[in-house]
Amino acid sequence: MTDLVAVLSVGKGTWGHVGRLIADGTWDNIFLITNEFGREKFTAEKQVTMMVVDSRGPMEDLINSIQEHLKGKLGKEVAINLISGDGKEHMALLAALNRMGVTFTLAALTKEGLKTL
């Protein structure tokens, strides 16, 4: 099965997309990269691991923080979702996964349902 790593941050309506992605998918583990507000306010139908990061800090710190949170926790199949958040958070996640040697697919909700892109 597959682990999901998603950014849960800014963007109008993106929390609903991430929530449905979590609910509709069959995931081994779910990791959400978020801020303190997201940790406090977001609720999901399944168990999730929240990684609270400070995206206002230096890029290298953000990359390192994501790596530390994910190190040793991901399985062989990883799907990511970048519908929520900003470019800095997306770049940090991609850089962290790249440095860890993790290959991934992209997961998104479409009119046809959950799809890997």
The 8 nearest C-alpha neighbors of each residue, nearest first, counted from 0:
[[1, 27, 26, 76, 2, 25, 74, 75],
 [0, 2, 76, 26, 77, 27, 3, 78],
 [1, 3, 28, 77, 27, 26, 29, 78],
 [4, 2, 29, 78, 79, 77, 30, 28],
 [5, 3, 30, 79, 31, 29, 78, 80],
 [6, 4, 80, 31, 79, 81, 32, 7],
 [5, 7, 32, 83, 31, 81, 84, 8],
 [8, 6, 33, 83, 32, 84, 31, 5],
 [7, 9, 84, 33, 83, 6, 34, 37],
 [10, 8, 84, 83, 85, 11, 7, 13],
 [9, 11, 13, 83, 12, 84, 8, 14],
 [10, 12, 13, 9, 14, 83, 15, 8],
 [13, 11, 14, 15, 10, 16, 83, 9],
 [14, 12, 16, 83, 15, 10, 11, 82],
 [13, 15, 17, 16, 12, 18, 7, 83],
 [14, 16, 18, 13, 17, 12, 19, 20],
 [17, 15, 13, 19, 14, 18, 20, 12],
 [16, 18, 20, 14, 15, 19, 21, 13],
 [19, 17, 15, 21, 20, 16, 14, 43],
 [20, 18, 22, 16, 21, 17, 23, 15],
 [21, 19, 17, 23, 18, 22, 24, 16],
 [20, 22, 18, 19, 24, 23, 17, 45],
 [21, 23, 19, 20, 24, 44, 18, 45],
 [24, 22, 20, 21, 19, 25, 113, 112],
 [25, 23, 21, 22, 26, 20, 113, 19],
 [24, 26, 23, 27, 1, 0, 21, 22],
 [27, 25, 1, 2, 28, 24, 3, 0],
 [26, 28, 2, 1, 0, 25, 29, 3],
 [29, 27, 2, 26, 3, 30, 47, 1],
 [28, 30, 3, 47, 2, 4, 48, 31],
 [29, 31, 4, 48, 47, 49, 3, 5],
 [32, 30, 49, 5, 6, 4, 50, 33],
 [33, 31, 6, 50, 7, 51, 5, 49],
 [32, 34, 7, 51, 8, 37, 31, 50],
 [33, 35, 51, 37, 36, 52, 38, 53],
 [34, 36, 38, 37, 51, 39, 33, 52],
 [37, 35, 39, 38, 34, 40, 33, 41],
 [38, 36, 40, 34, 41, 39, 35, 33],
 [37, 39, 35, 36, 40, 41, 34, 49],
 [38, 40, 36, 37, 41, 35, 42, 34],
 [39, 41, 37, 38, 36, 42, 35, 43],
 [42, 40, 37, 38, 39, 43, 14, 36],
 [43, 41, 40, 44, 18, 38, 39, 45],
 [42, 44, 45, 18, 41, 46, 21, 47],
 [43, 45, 22, 42, 46, 21, 18, 47],
 [46, 44, 43, 47, 22, 21, 29, 42],
 [45, 47, 48, 44, 43, 29, 28, 21],
 [48, 46, 29, 30, 49, 45, 31, 28],
 [47, 49, 30, 29, 31, 50, 46, 28],
 [50, 48, 31, 30, 51, 32, 47, 38],
 [51, 49, 32, 31, 33, 52, 48, 68],
 [50, 52, 34, 33, 35, 49, 32, 38],
 [53, 51, 34, 54, 33, 50, 61, 64],
 [54, 52, 55, 56, 34, 61, 51, 33],
 [53, 55, 56, 52, 61, 88, 87, 57],
 [56, 54, 53, 57, 58, 61, 52, 87],
 [57, 55, 54, 53, 58, 60, 61, 59],
 [56, 58, 60, 59, 61, 55, 54, 62],
 [57, 59, 61, 60, 62, 56, 91, 87],
 [58, 60, 62, 61, 57, 63, 91, 56],
 [61, 59, 63, 57, 58, 62, 64, 56],
 [60, 62, 58, 64, 59, 63, 91, 54],
 [63, 61, 91, 59, 95, 65, 64, 60],
 [64, 62, 66, 60, 61, 65, 67, 59],
 [63, 65, 61, 67, 66, 62, 60, 68],
 [66, 64, 68, 62, 67, 63, 69, 61],
 [67, 65, 63, 69, 95, 64, 68, 70],
 [66, 68, 64, 70, 65, 69, 63, 62],
 [67, 69, 65, 66, 70, 64, 50, 72],
 [70, 68, 66, 72, 67, 65, 71, 73],
 [71, 69, 67, 72, 66, 68, 73, 99],
 [70, 72, 73, 69, 74, 68, 67, 66],
 [73, 71, 69, 70, 74, 68, 28, 2],
 [74, 72, 71, 69, 2, 75, 77, 70],
 [73, 75, 76, 2, 72, 77, 1, 0],
 [74, 76, 77, 73, 1, 101, 2, 102],
 [77, 75, 1, 74, 2, 0, 103, 78],
 [76, 78, 2, 103, 1, 3, 104, 75],
 [79, 77, 104, 3, 103, 105, 106, 2],
 [80, 78, 4, 105, 5, 3, 106, 104],
 [79, 81, 5, 106, 82, 105, 107, 4],
 [80, 82, 83, 6, 5, 89, 79, 84],
 [83, 81, 80, 13, 84, 6, 16, 17],
 [84, 82, 13, 7, 81, 8, 6, 10],
 [85, 83, 8, 9, 6, 7, 10, 88],
 [86, 84, 88, 87, 89, 9, 83, 8],
 [85, 87, 89, 88, 90, 84, 91, 81],
 [86, 88, 90, 89, 85, 91, 54, 58],
 [87, 89, 91, 86, 90, 85, 92, 84],
 [90, 88, 86, 92, 87, 91, 93, 85],
 [89, 91, 87, 93, 92, 88, 86, 94],
 [90, 92, 62, 94, 88, 89, 93, 95],
 [93, 91, 95, 89, 94, 90, 96, 88],
 [92, 94, 90, 96, 95, 91, 97, 89],
 [93, 95, 97, 91, 92, 96, 90, 98],
 [96, 94, 92, 98, 62, 66, 97, 93],
 [97, 95, 99, 101, 93, 98, 94, 100],
 [96, 98, 94, 100, 99, 95, 101, 93],
 [99, 97, 95, 100, 96, 94, 101, 66],
 [98, 100, 96, 97, 101, 95, 66, 70],
 [99, 101, 97, 98, 96, 102, 95, 103],
 [102, 100, 96, 99, 97, 103, 98, 77],
 [101, 103, 100, 77, 104, 96, 97, 76],
 [104, 102, 77, 78, 101, 76, 105, 79],
 [103, 105, 78, 79, 115, 77, 106, 116],
 [104, 106, 79, 116, 78, 115, 80, 107],
 [107, 105, 115, 80, 78, 114, 79, 116],
 [108, 106, 114, 113, 109, 80, 115, 105],
 [107, 109, 113, 112, 114, 20, 110, 16],
 [110, 108, 112, 111, 113, 107, 114, 106],
 [109, 111, 112, 108, 113, 114, 107, 16],
 [110, 112, 109, 113, 108, 114, 107, 115],
 [113, 111, 109, 108, 110, 114, 23, 107],
 [112, 114, 108, 107, 109, 20, 111, 24],
 [115, 113, 107, 106, 108, 116, 112, 109],
 [114, 116, 106, 105, 104, 107, 113, 78],
 [115, 105, 106, 114, 104, 107, 78, 113]]
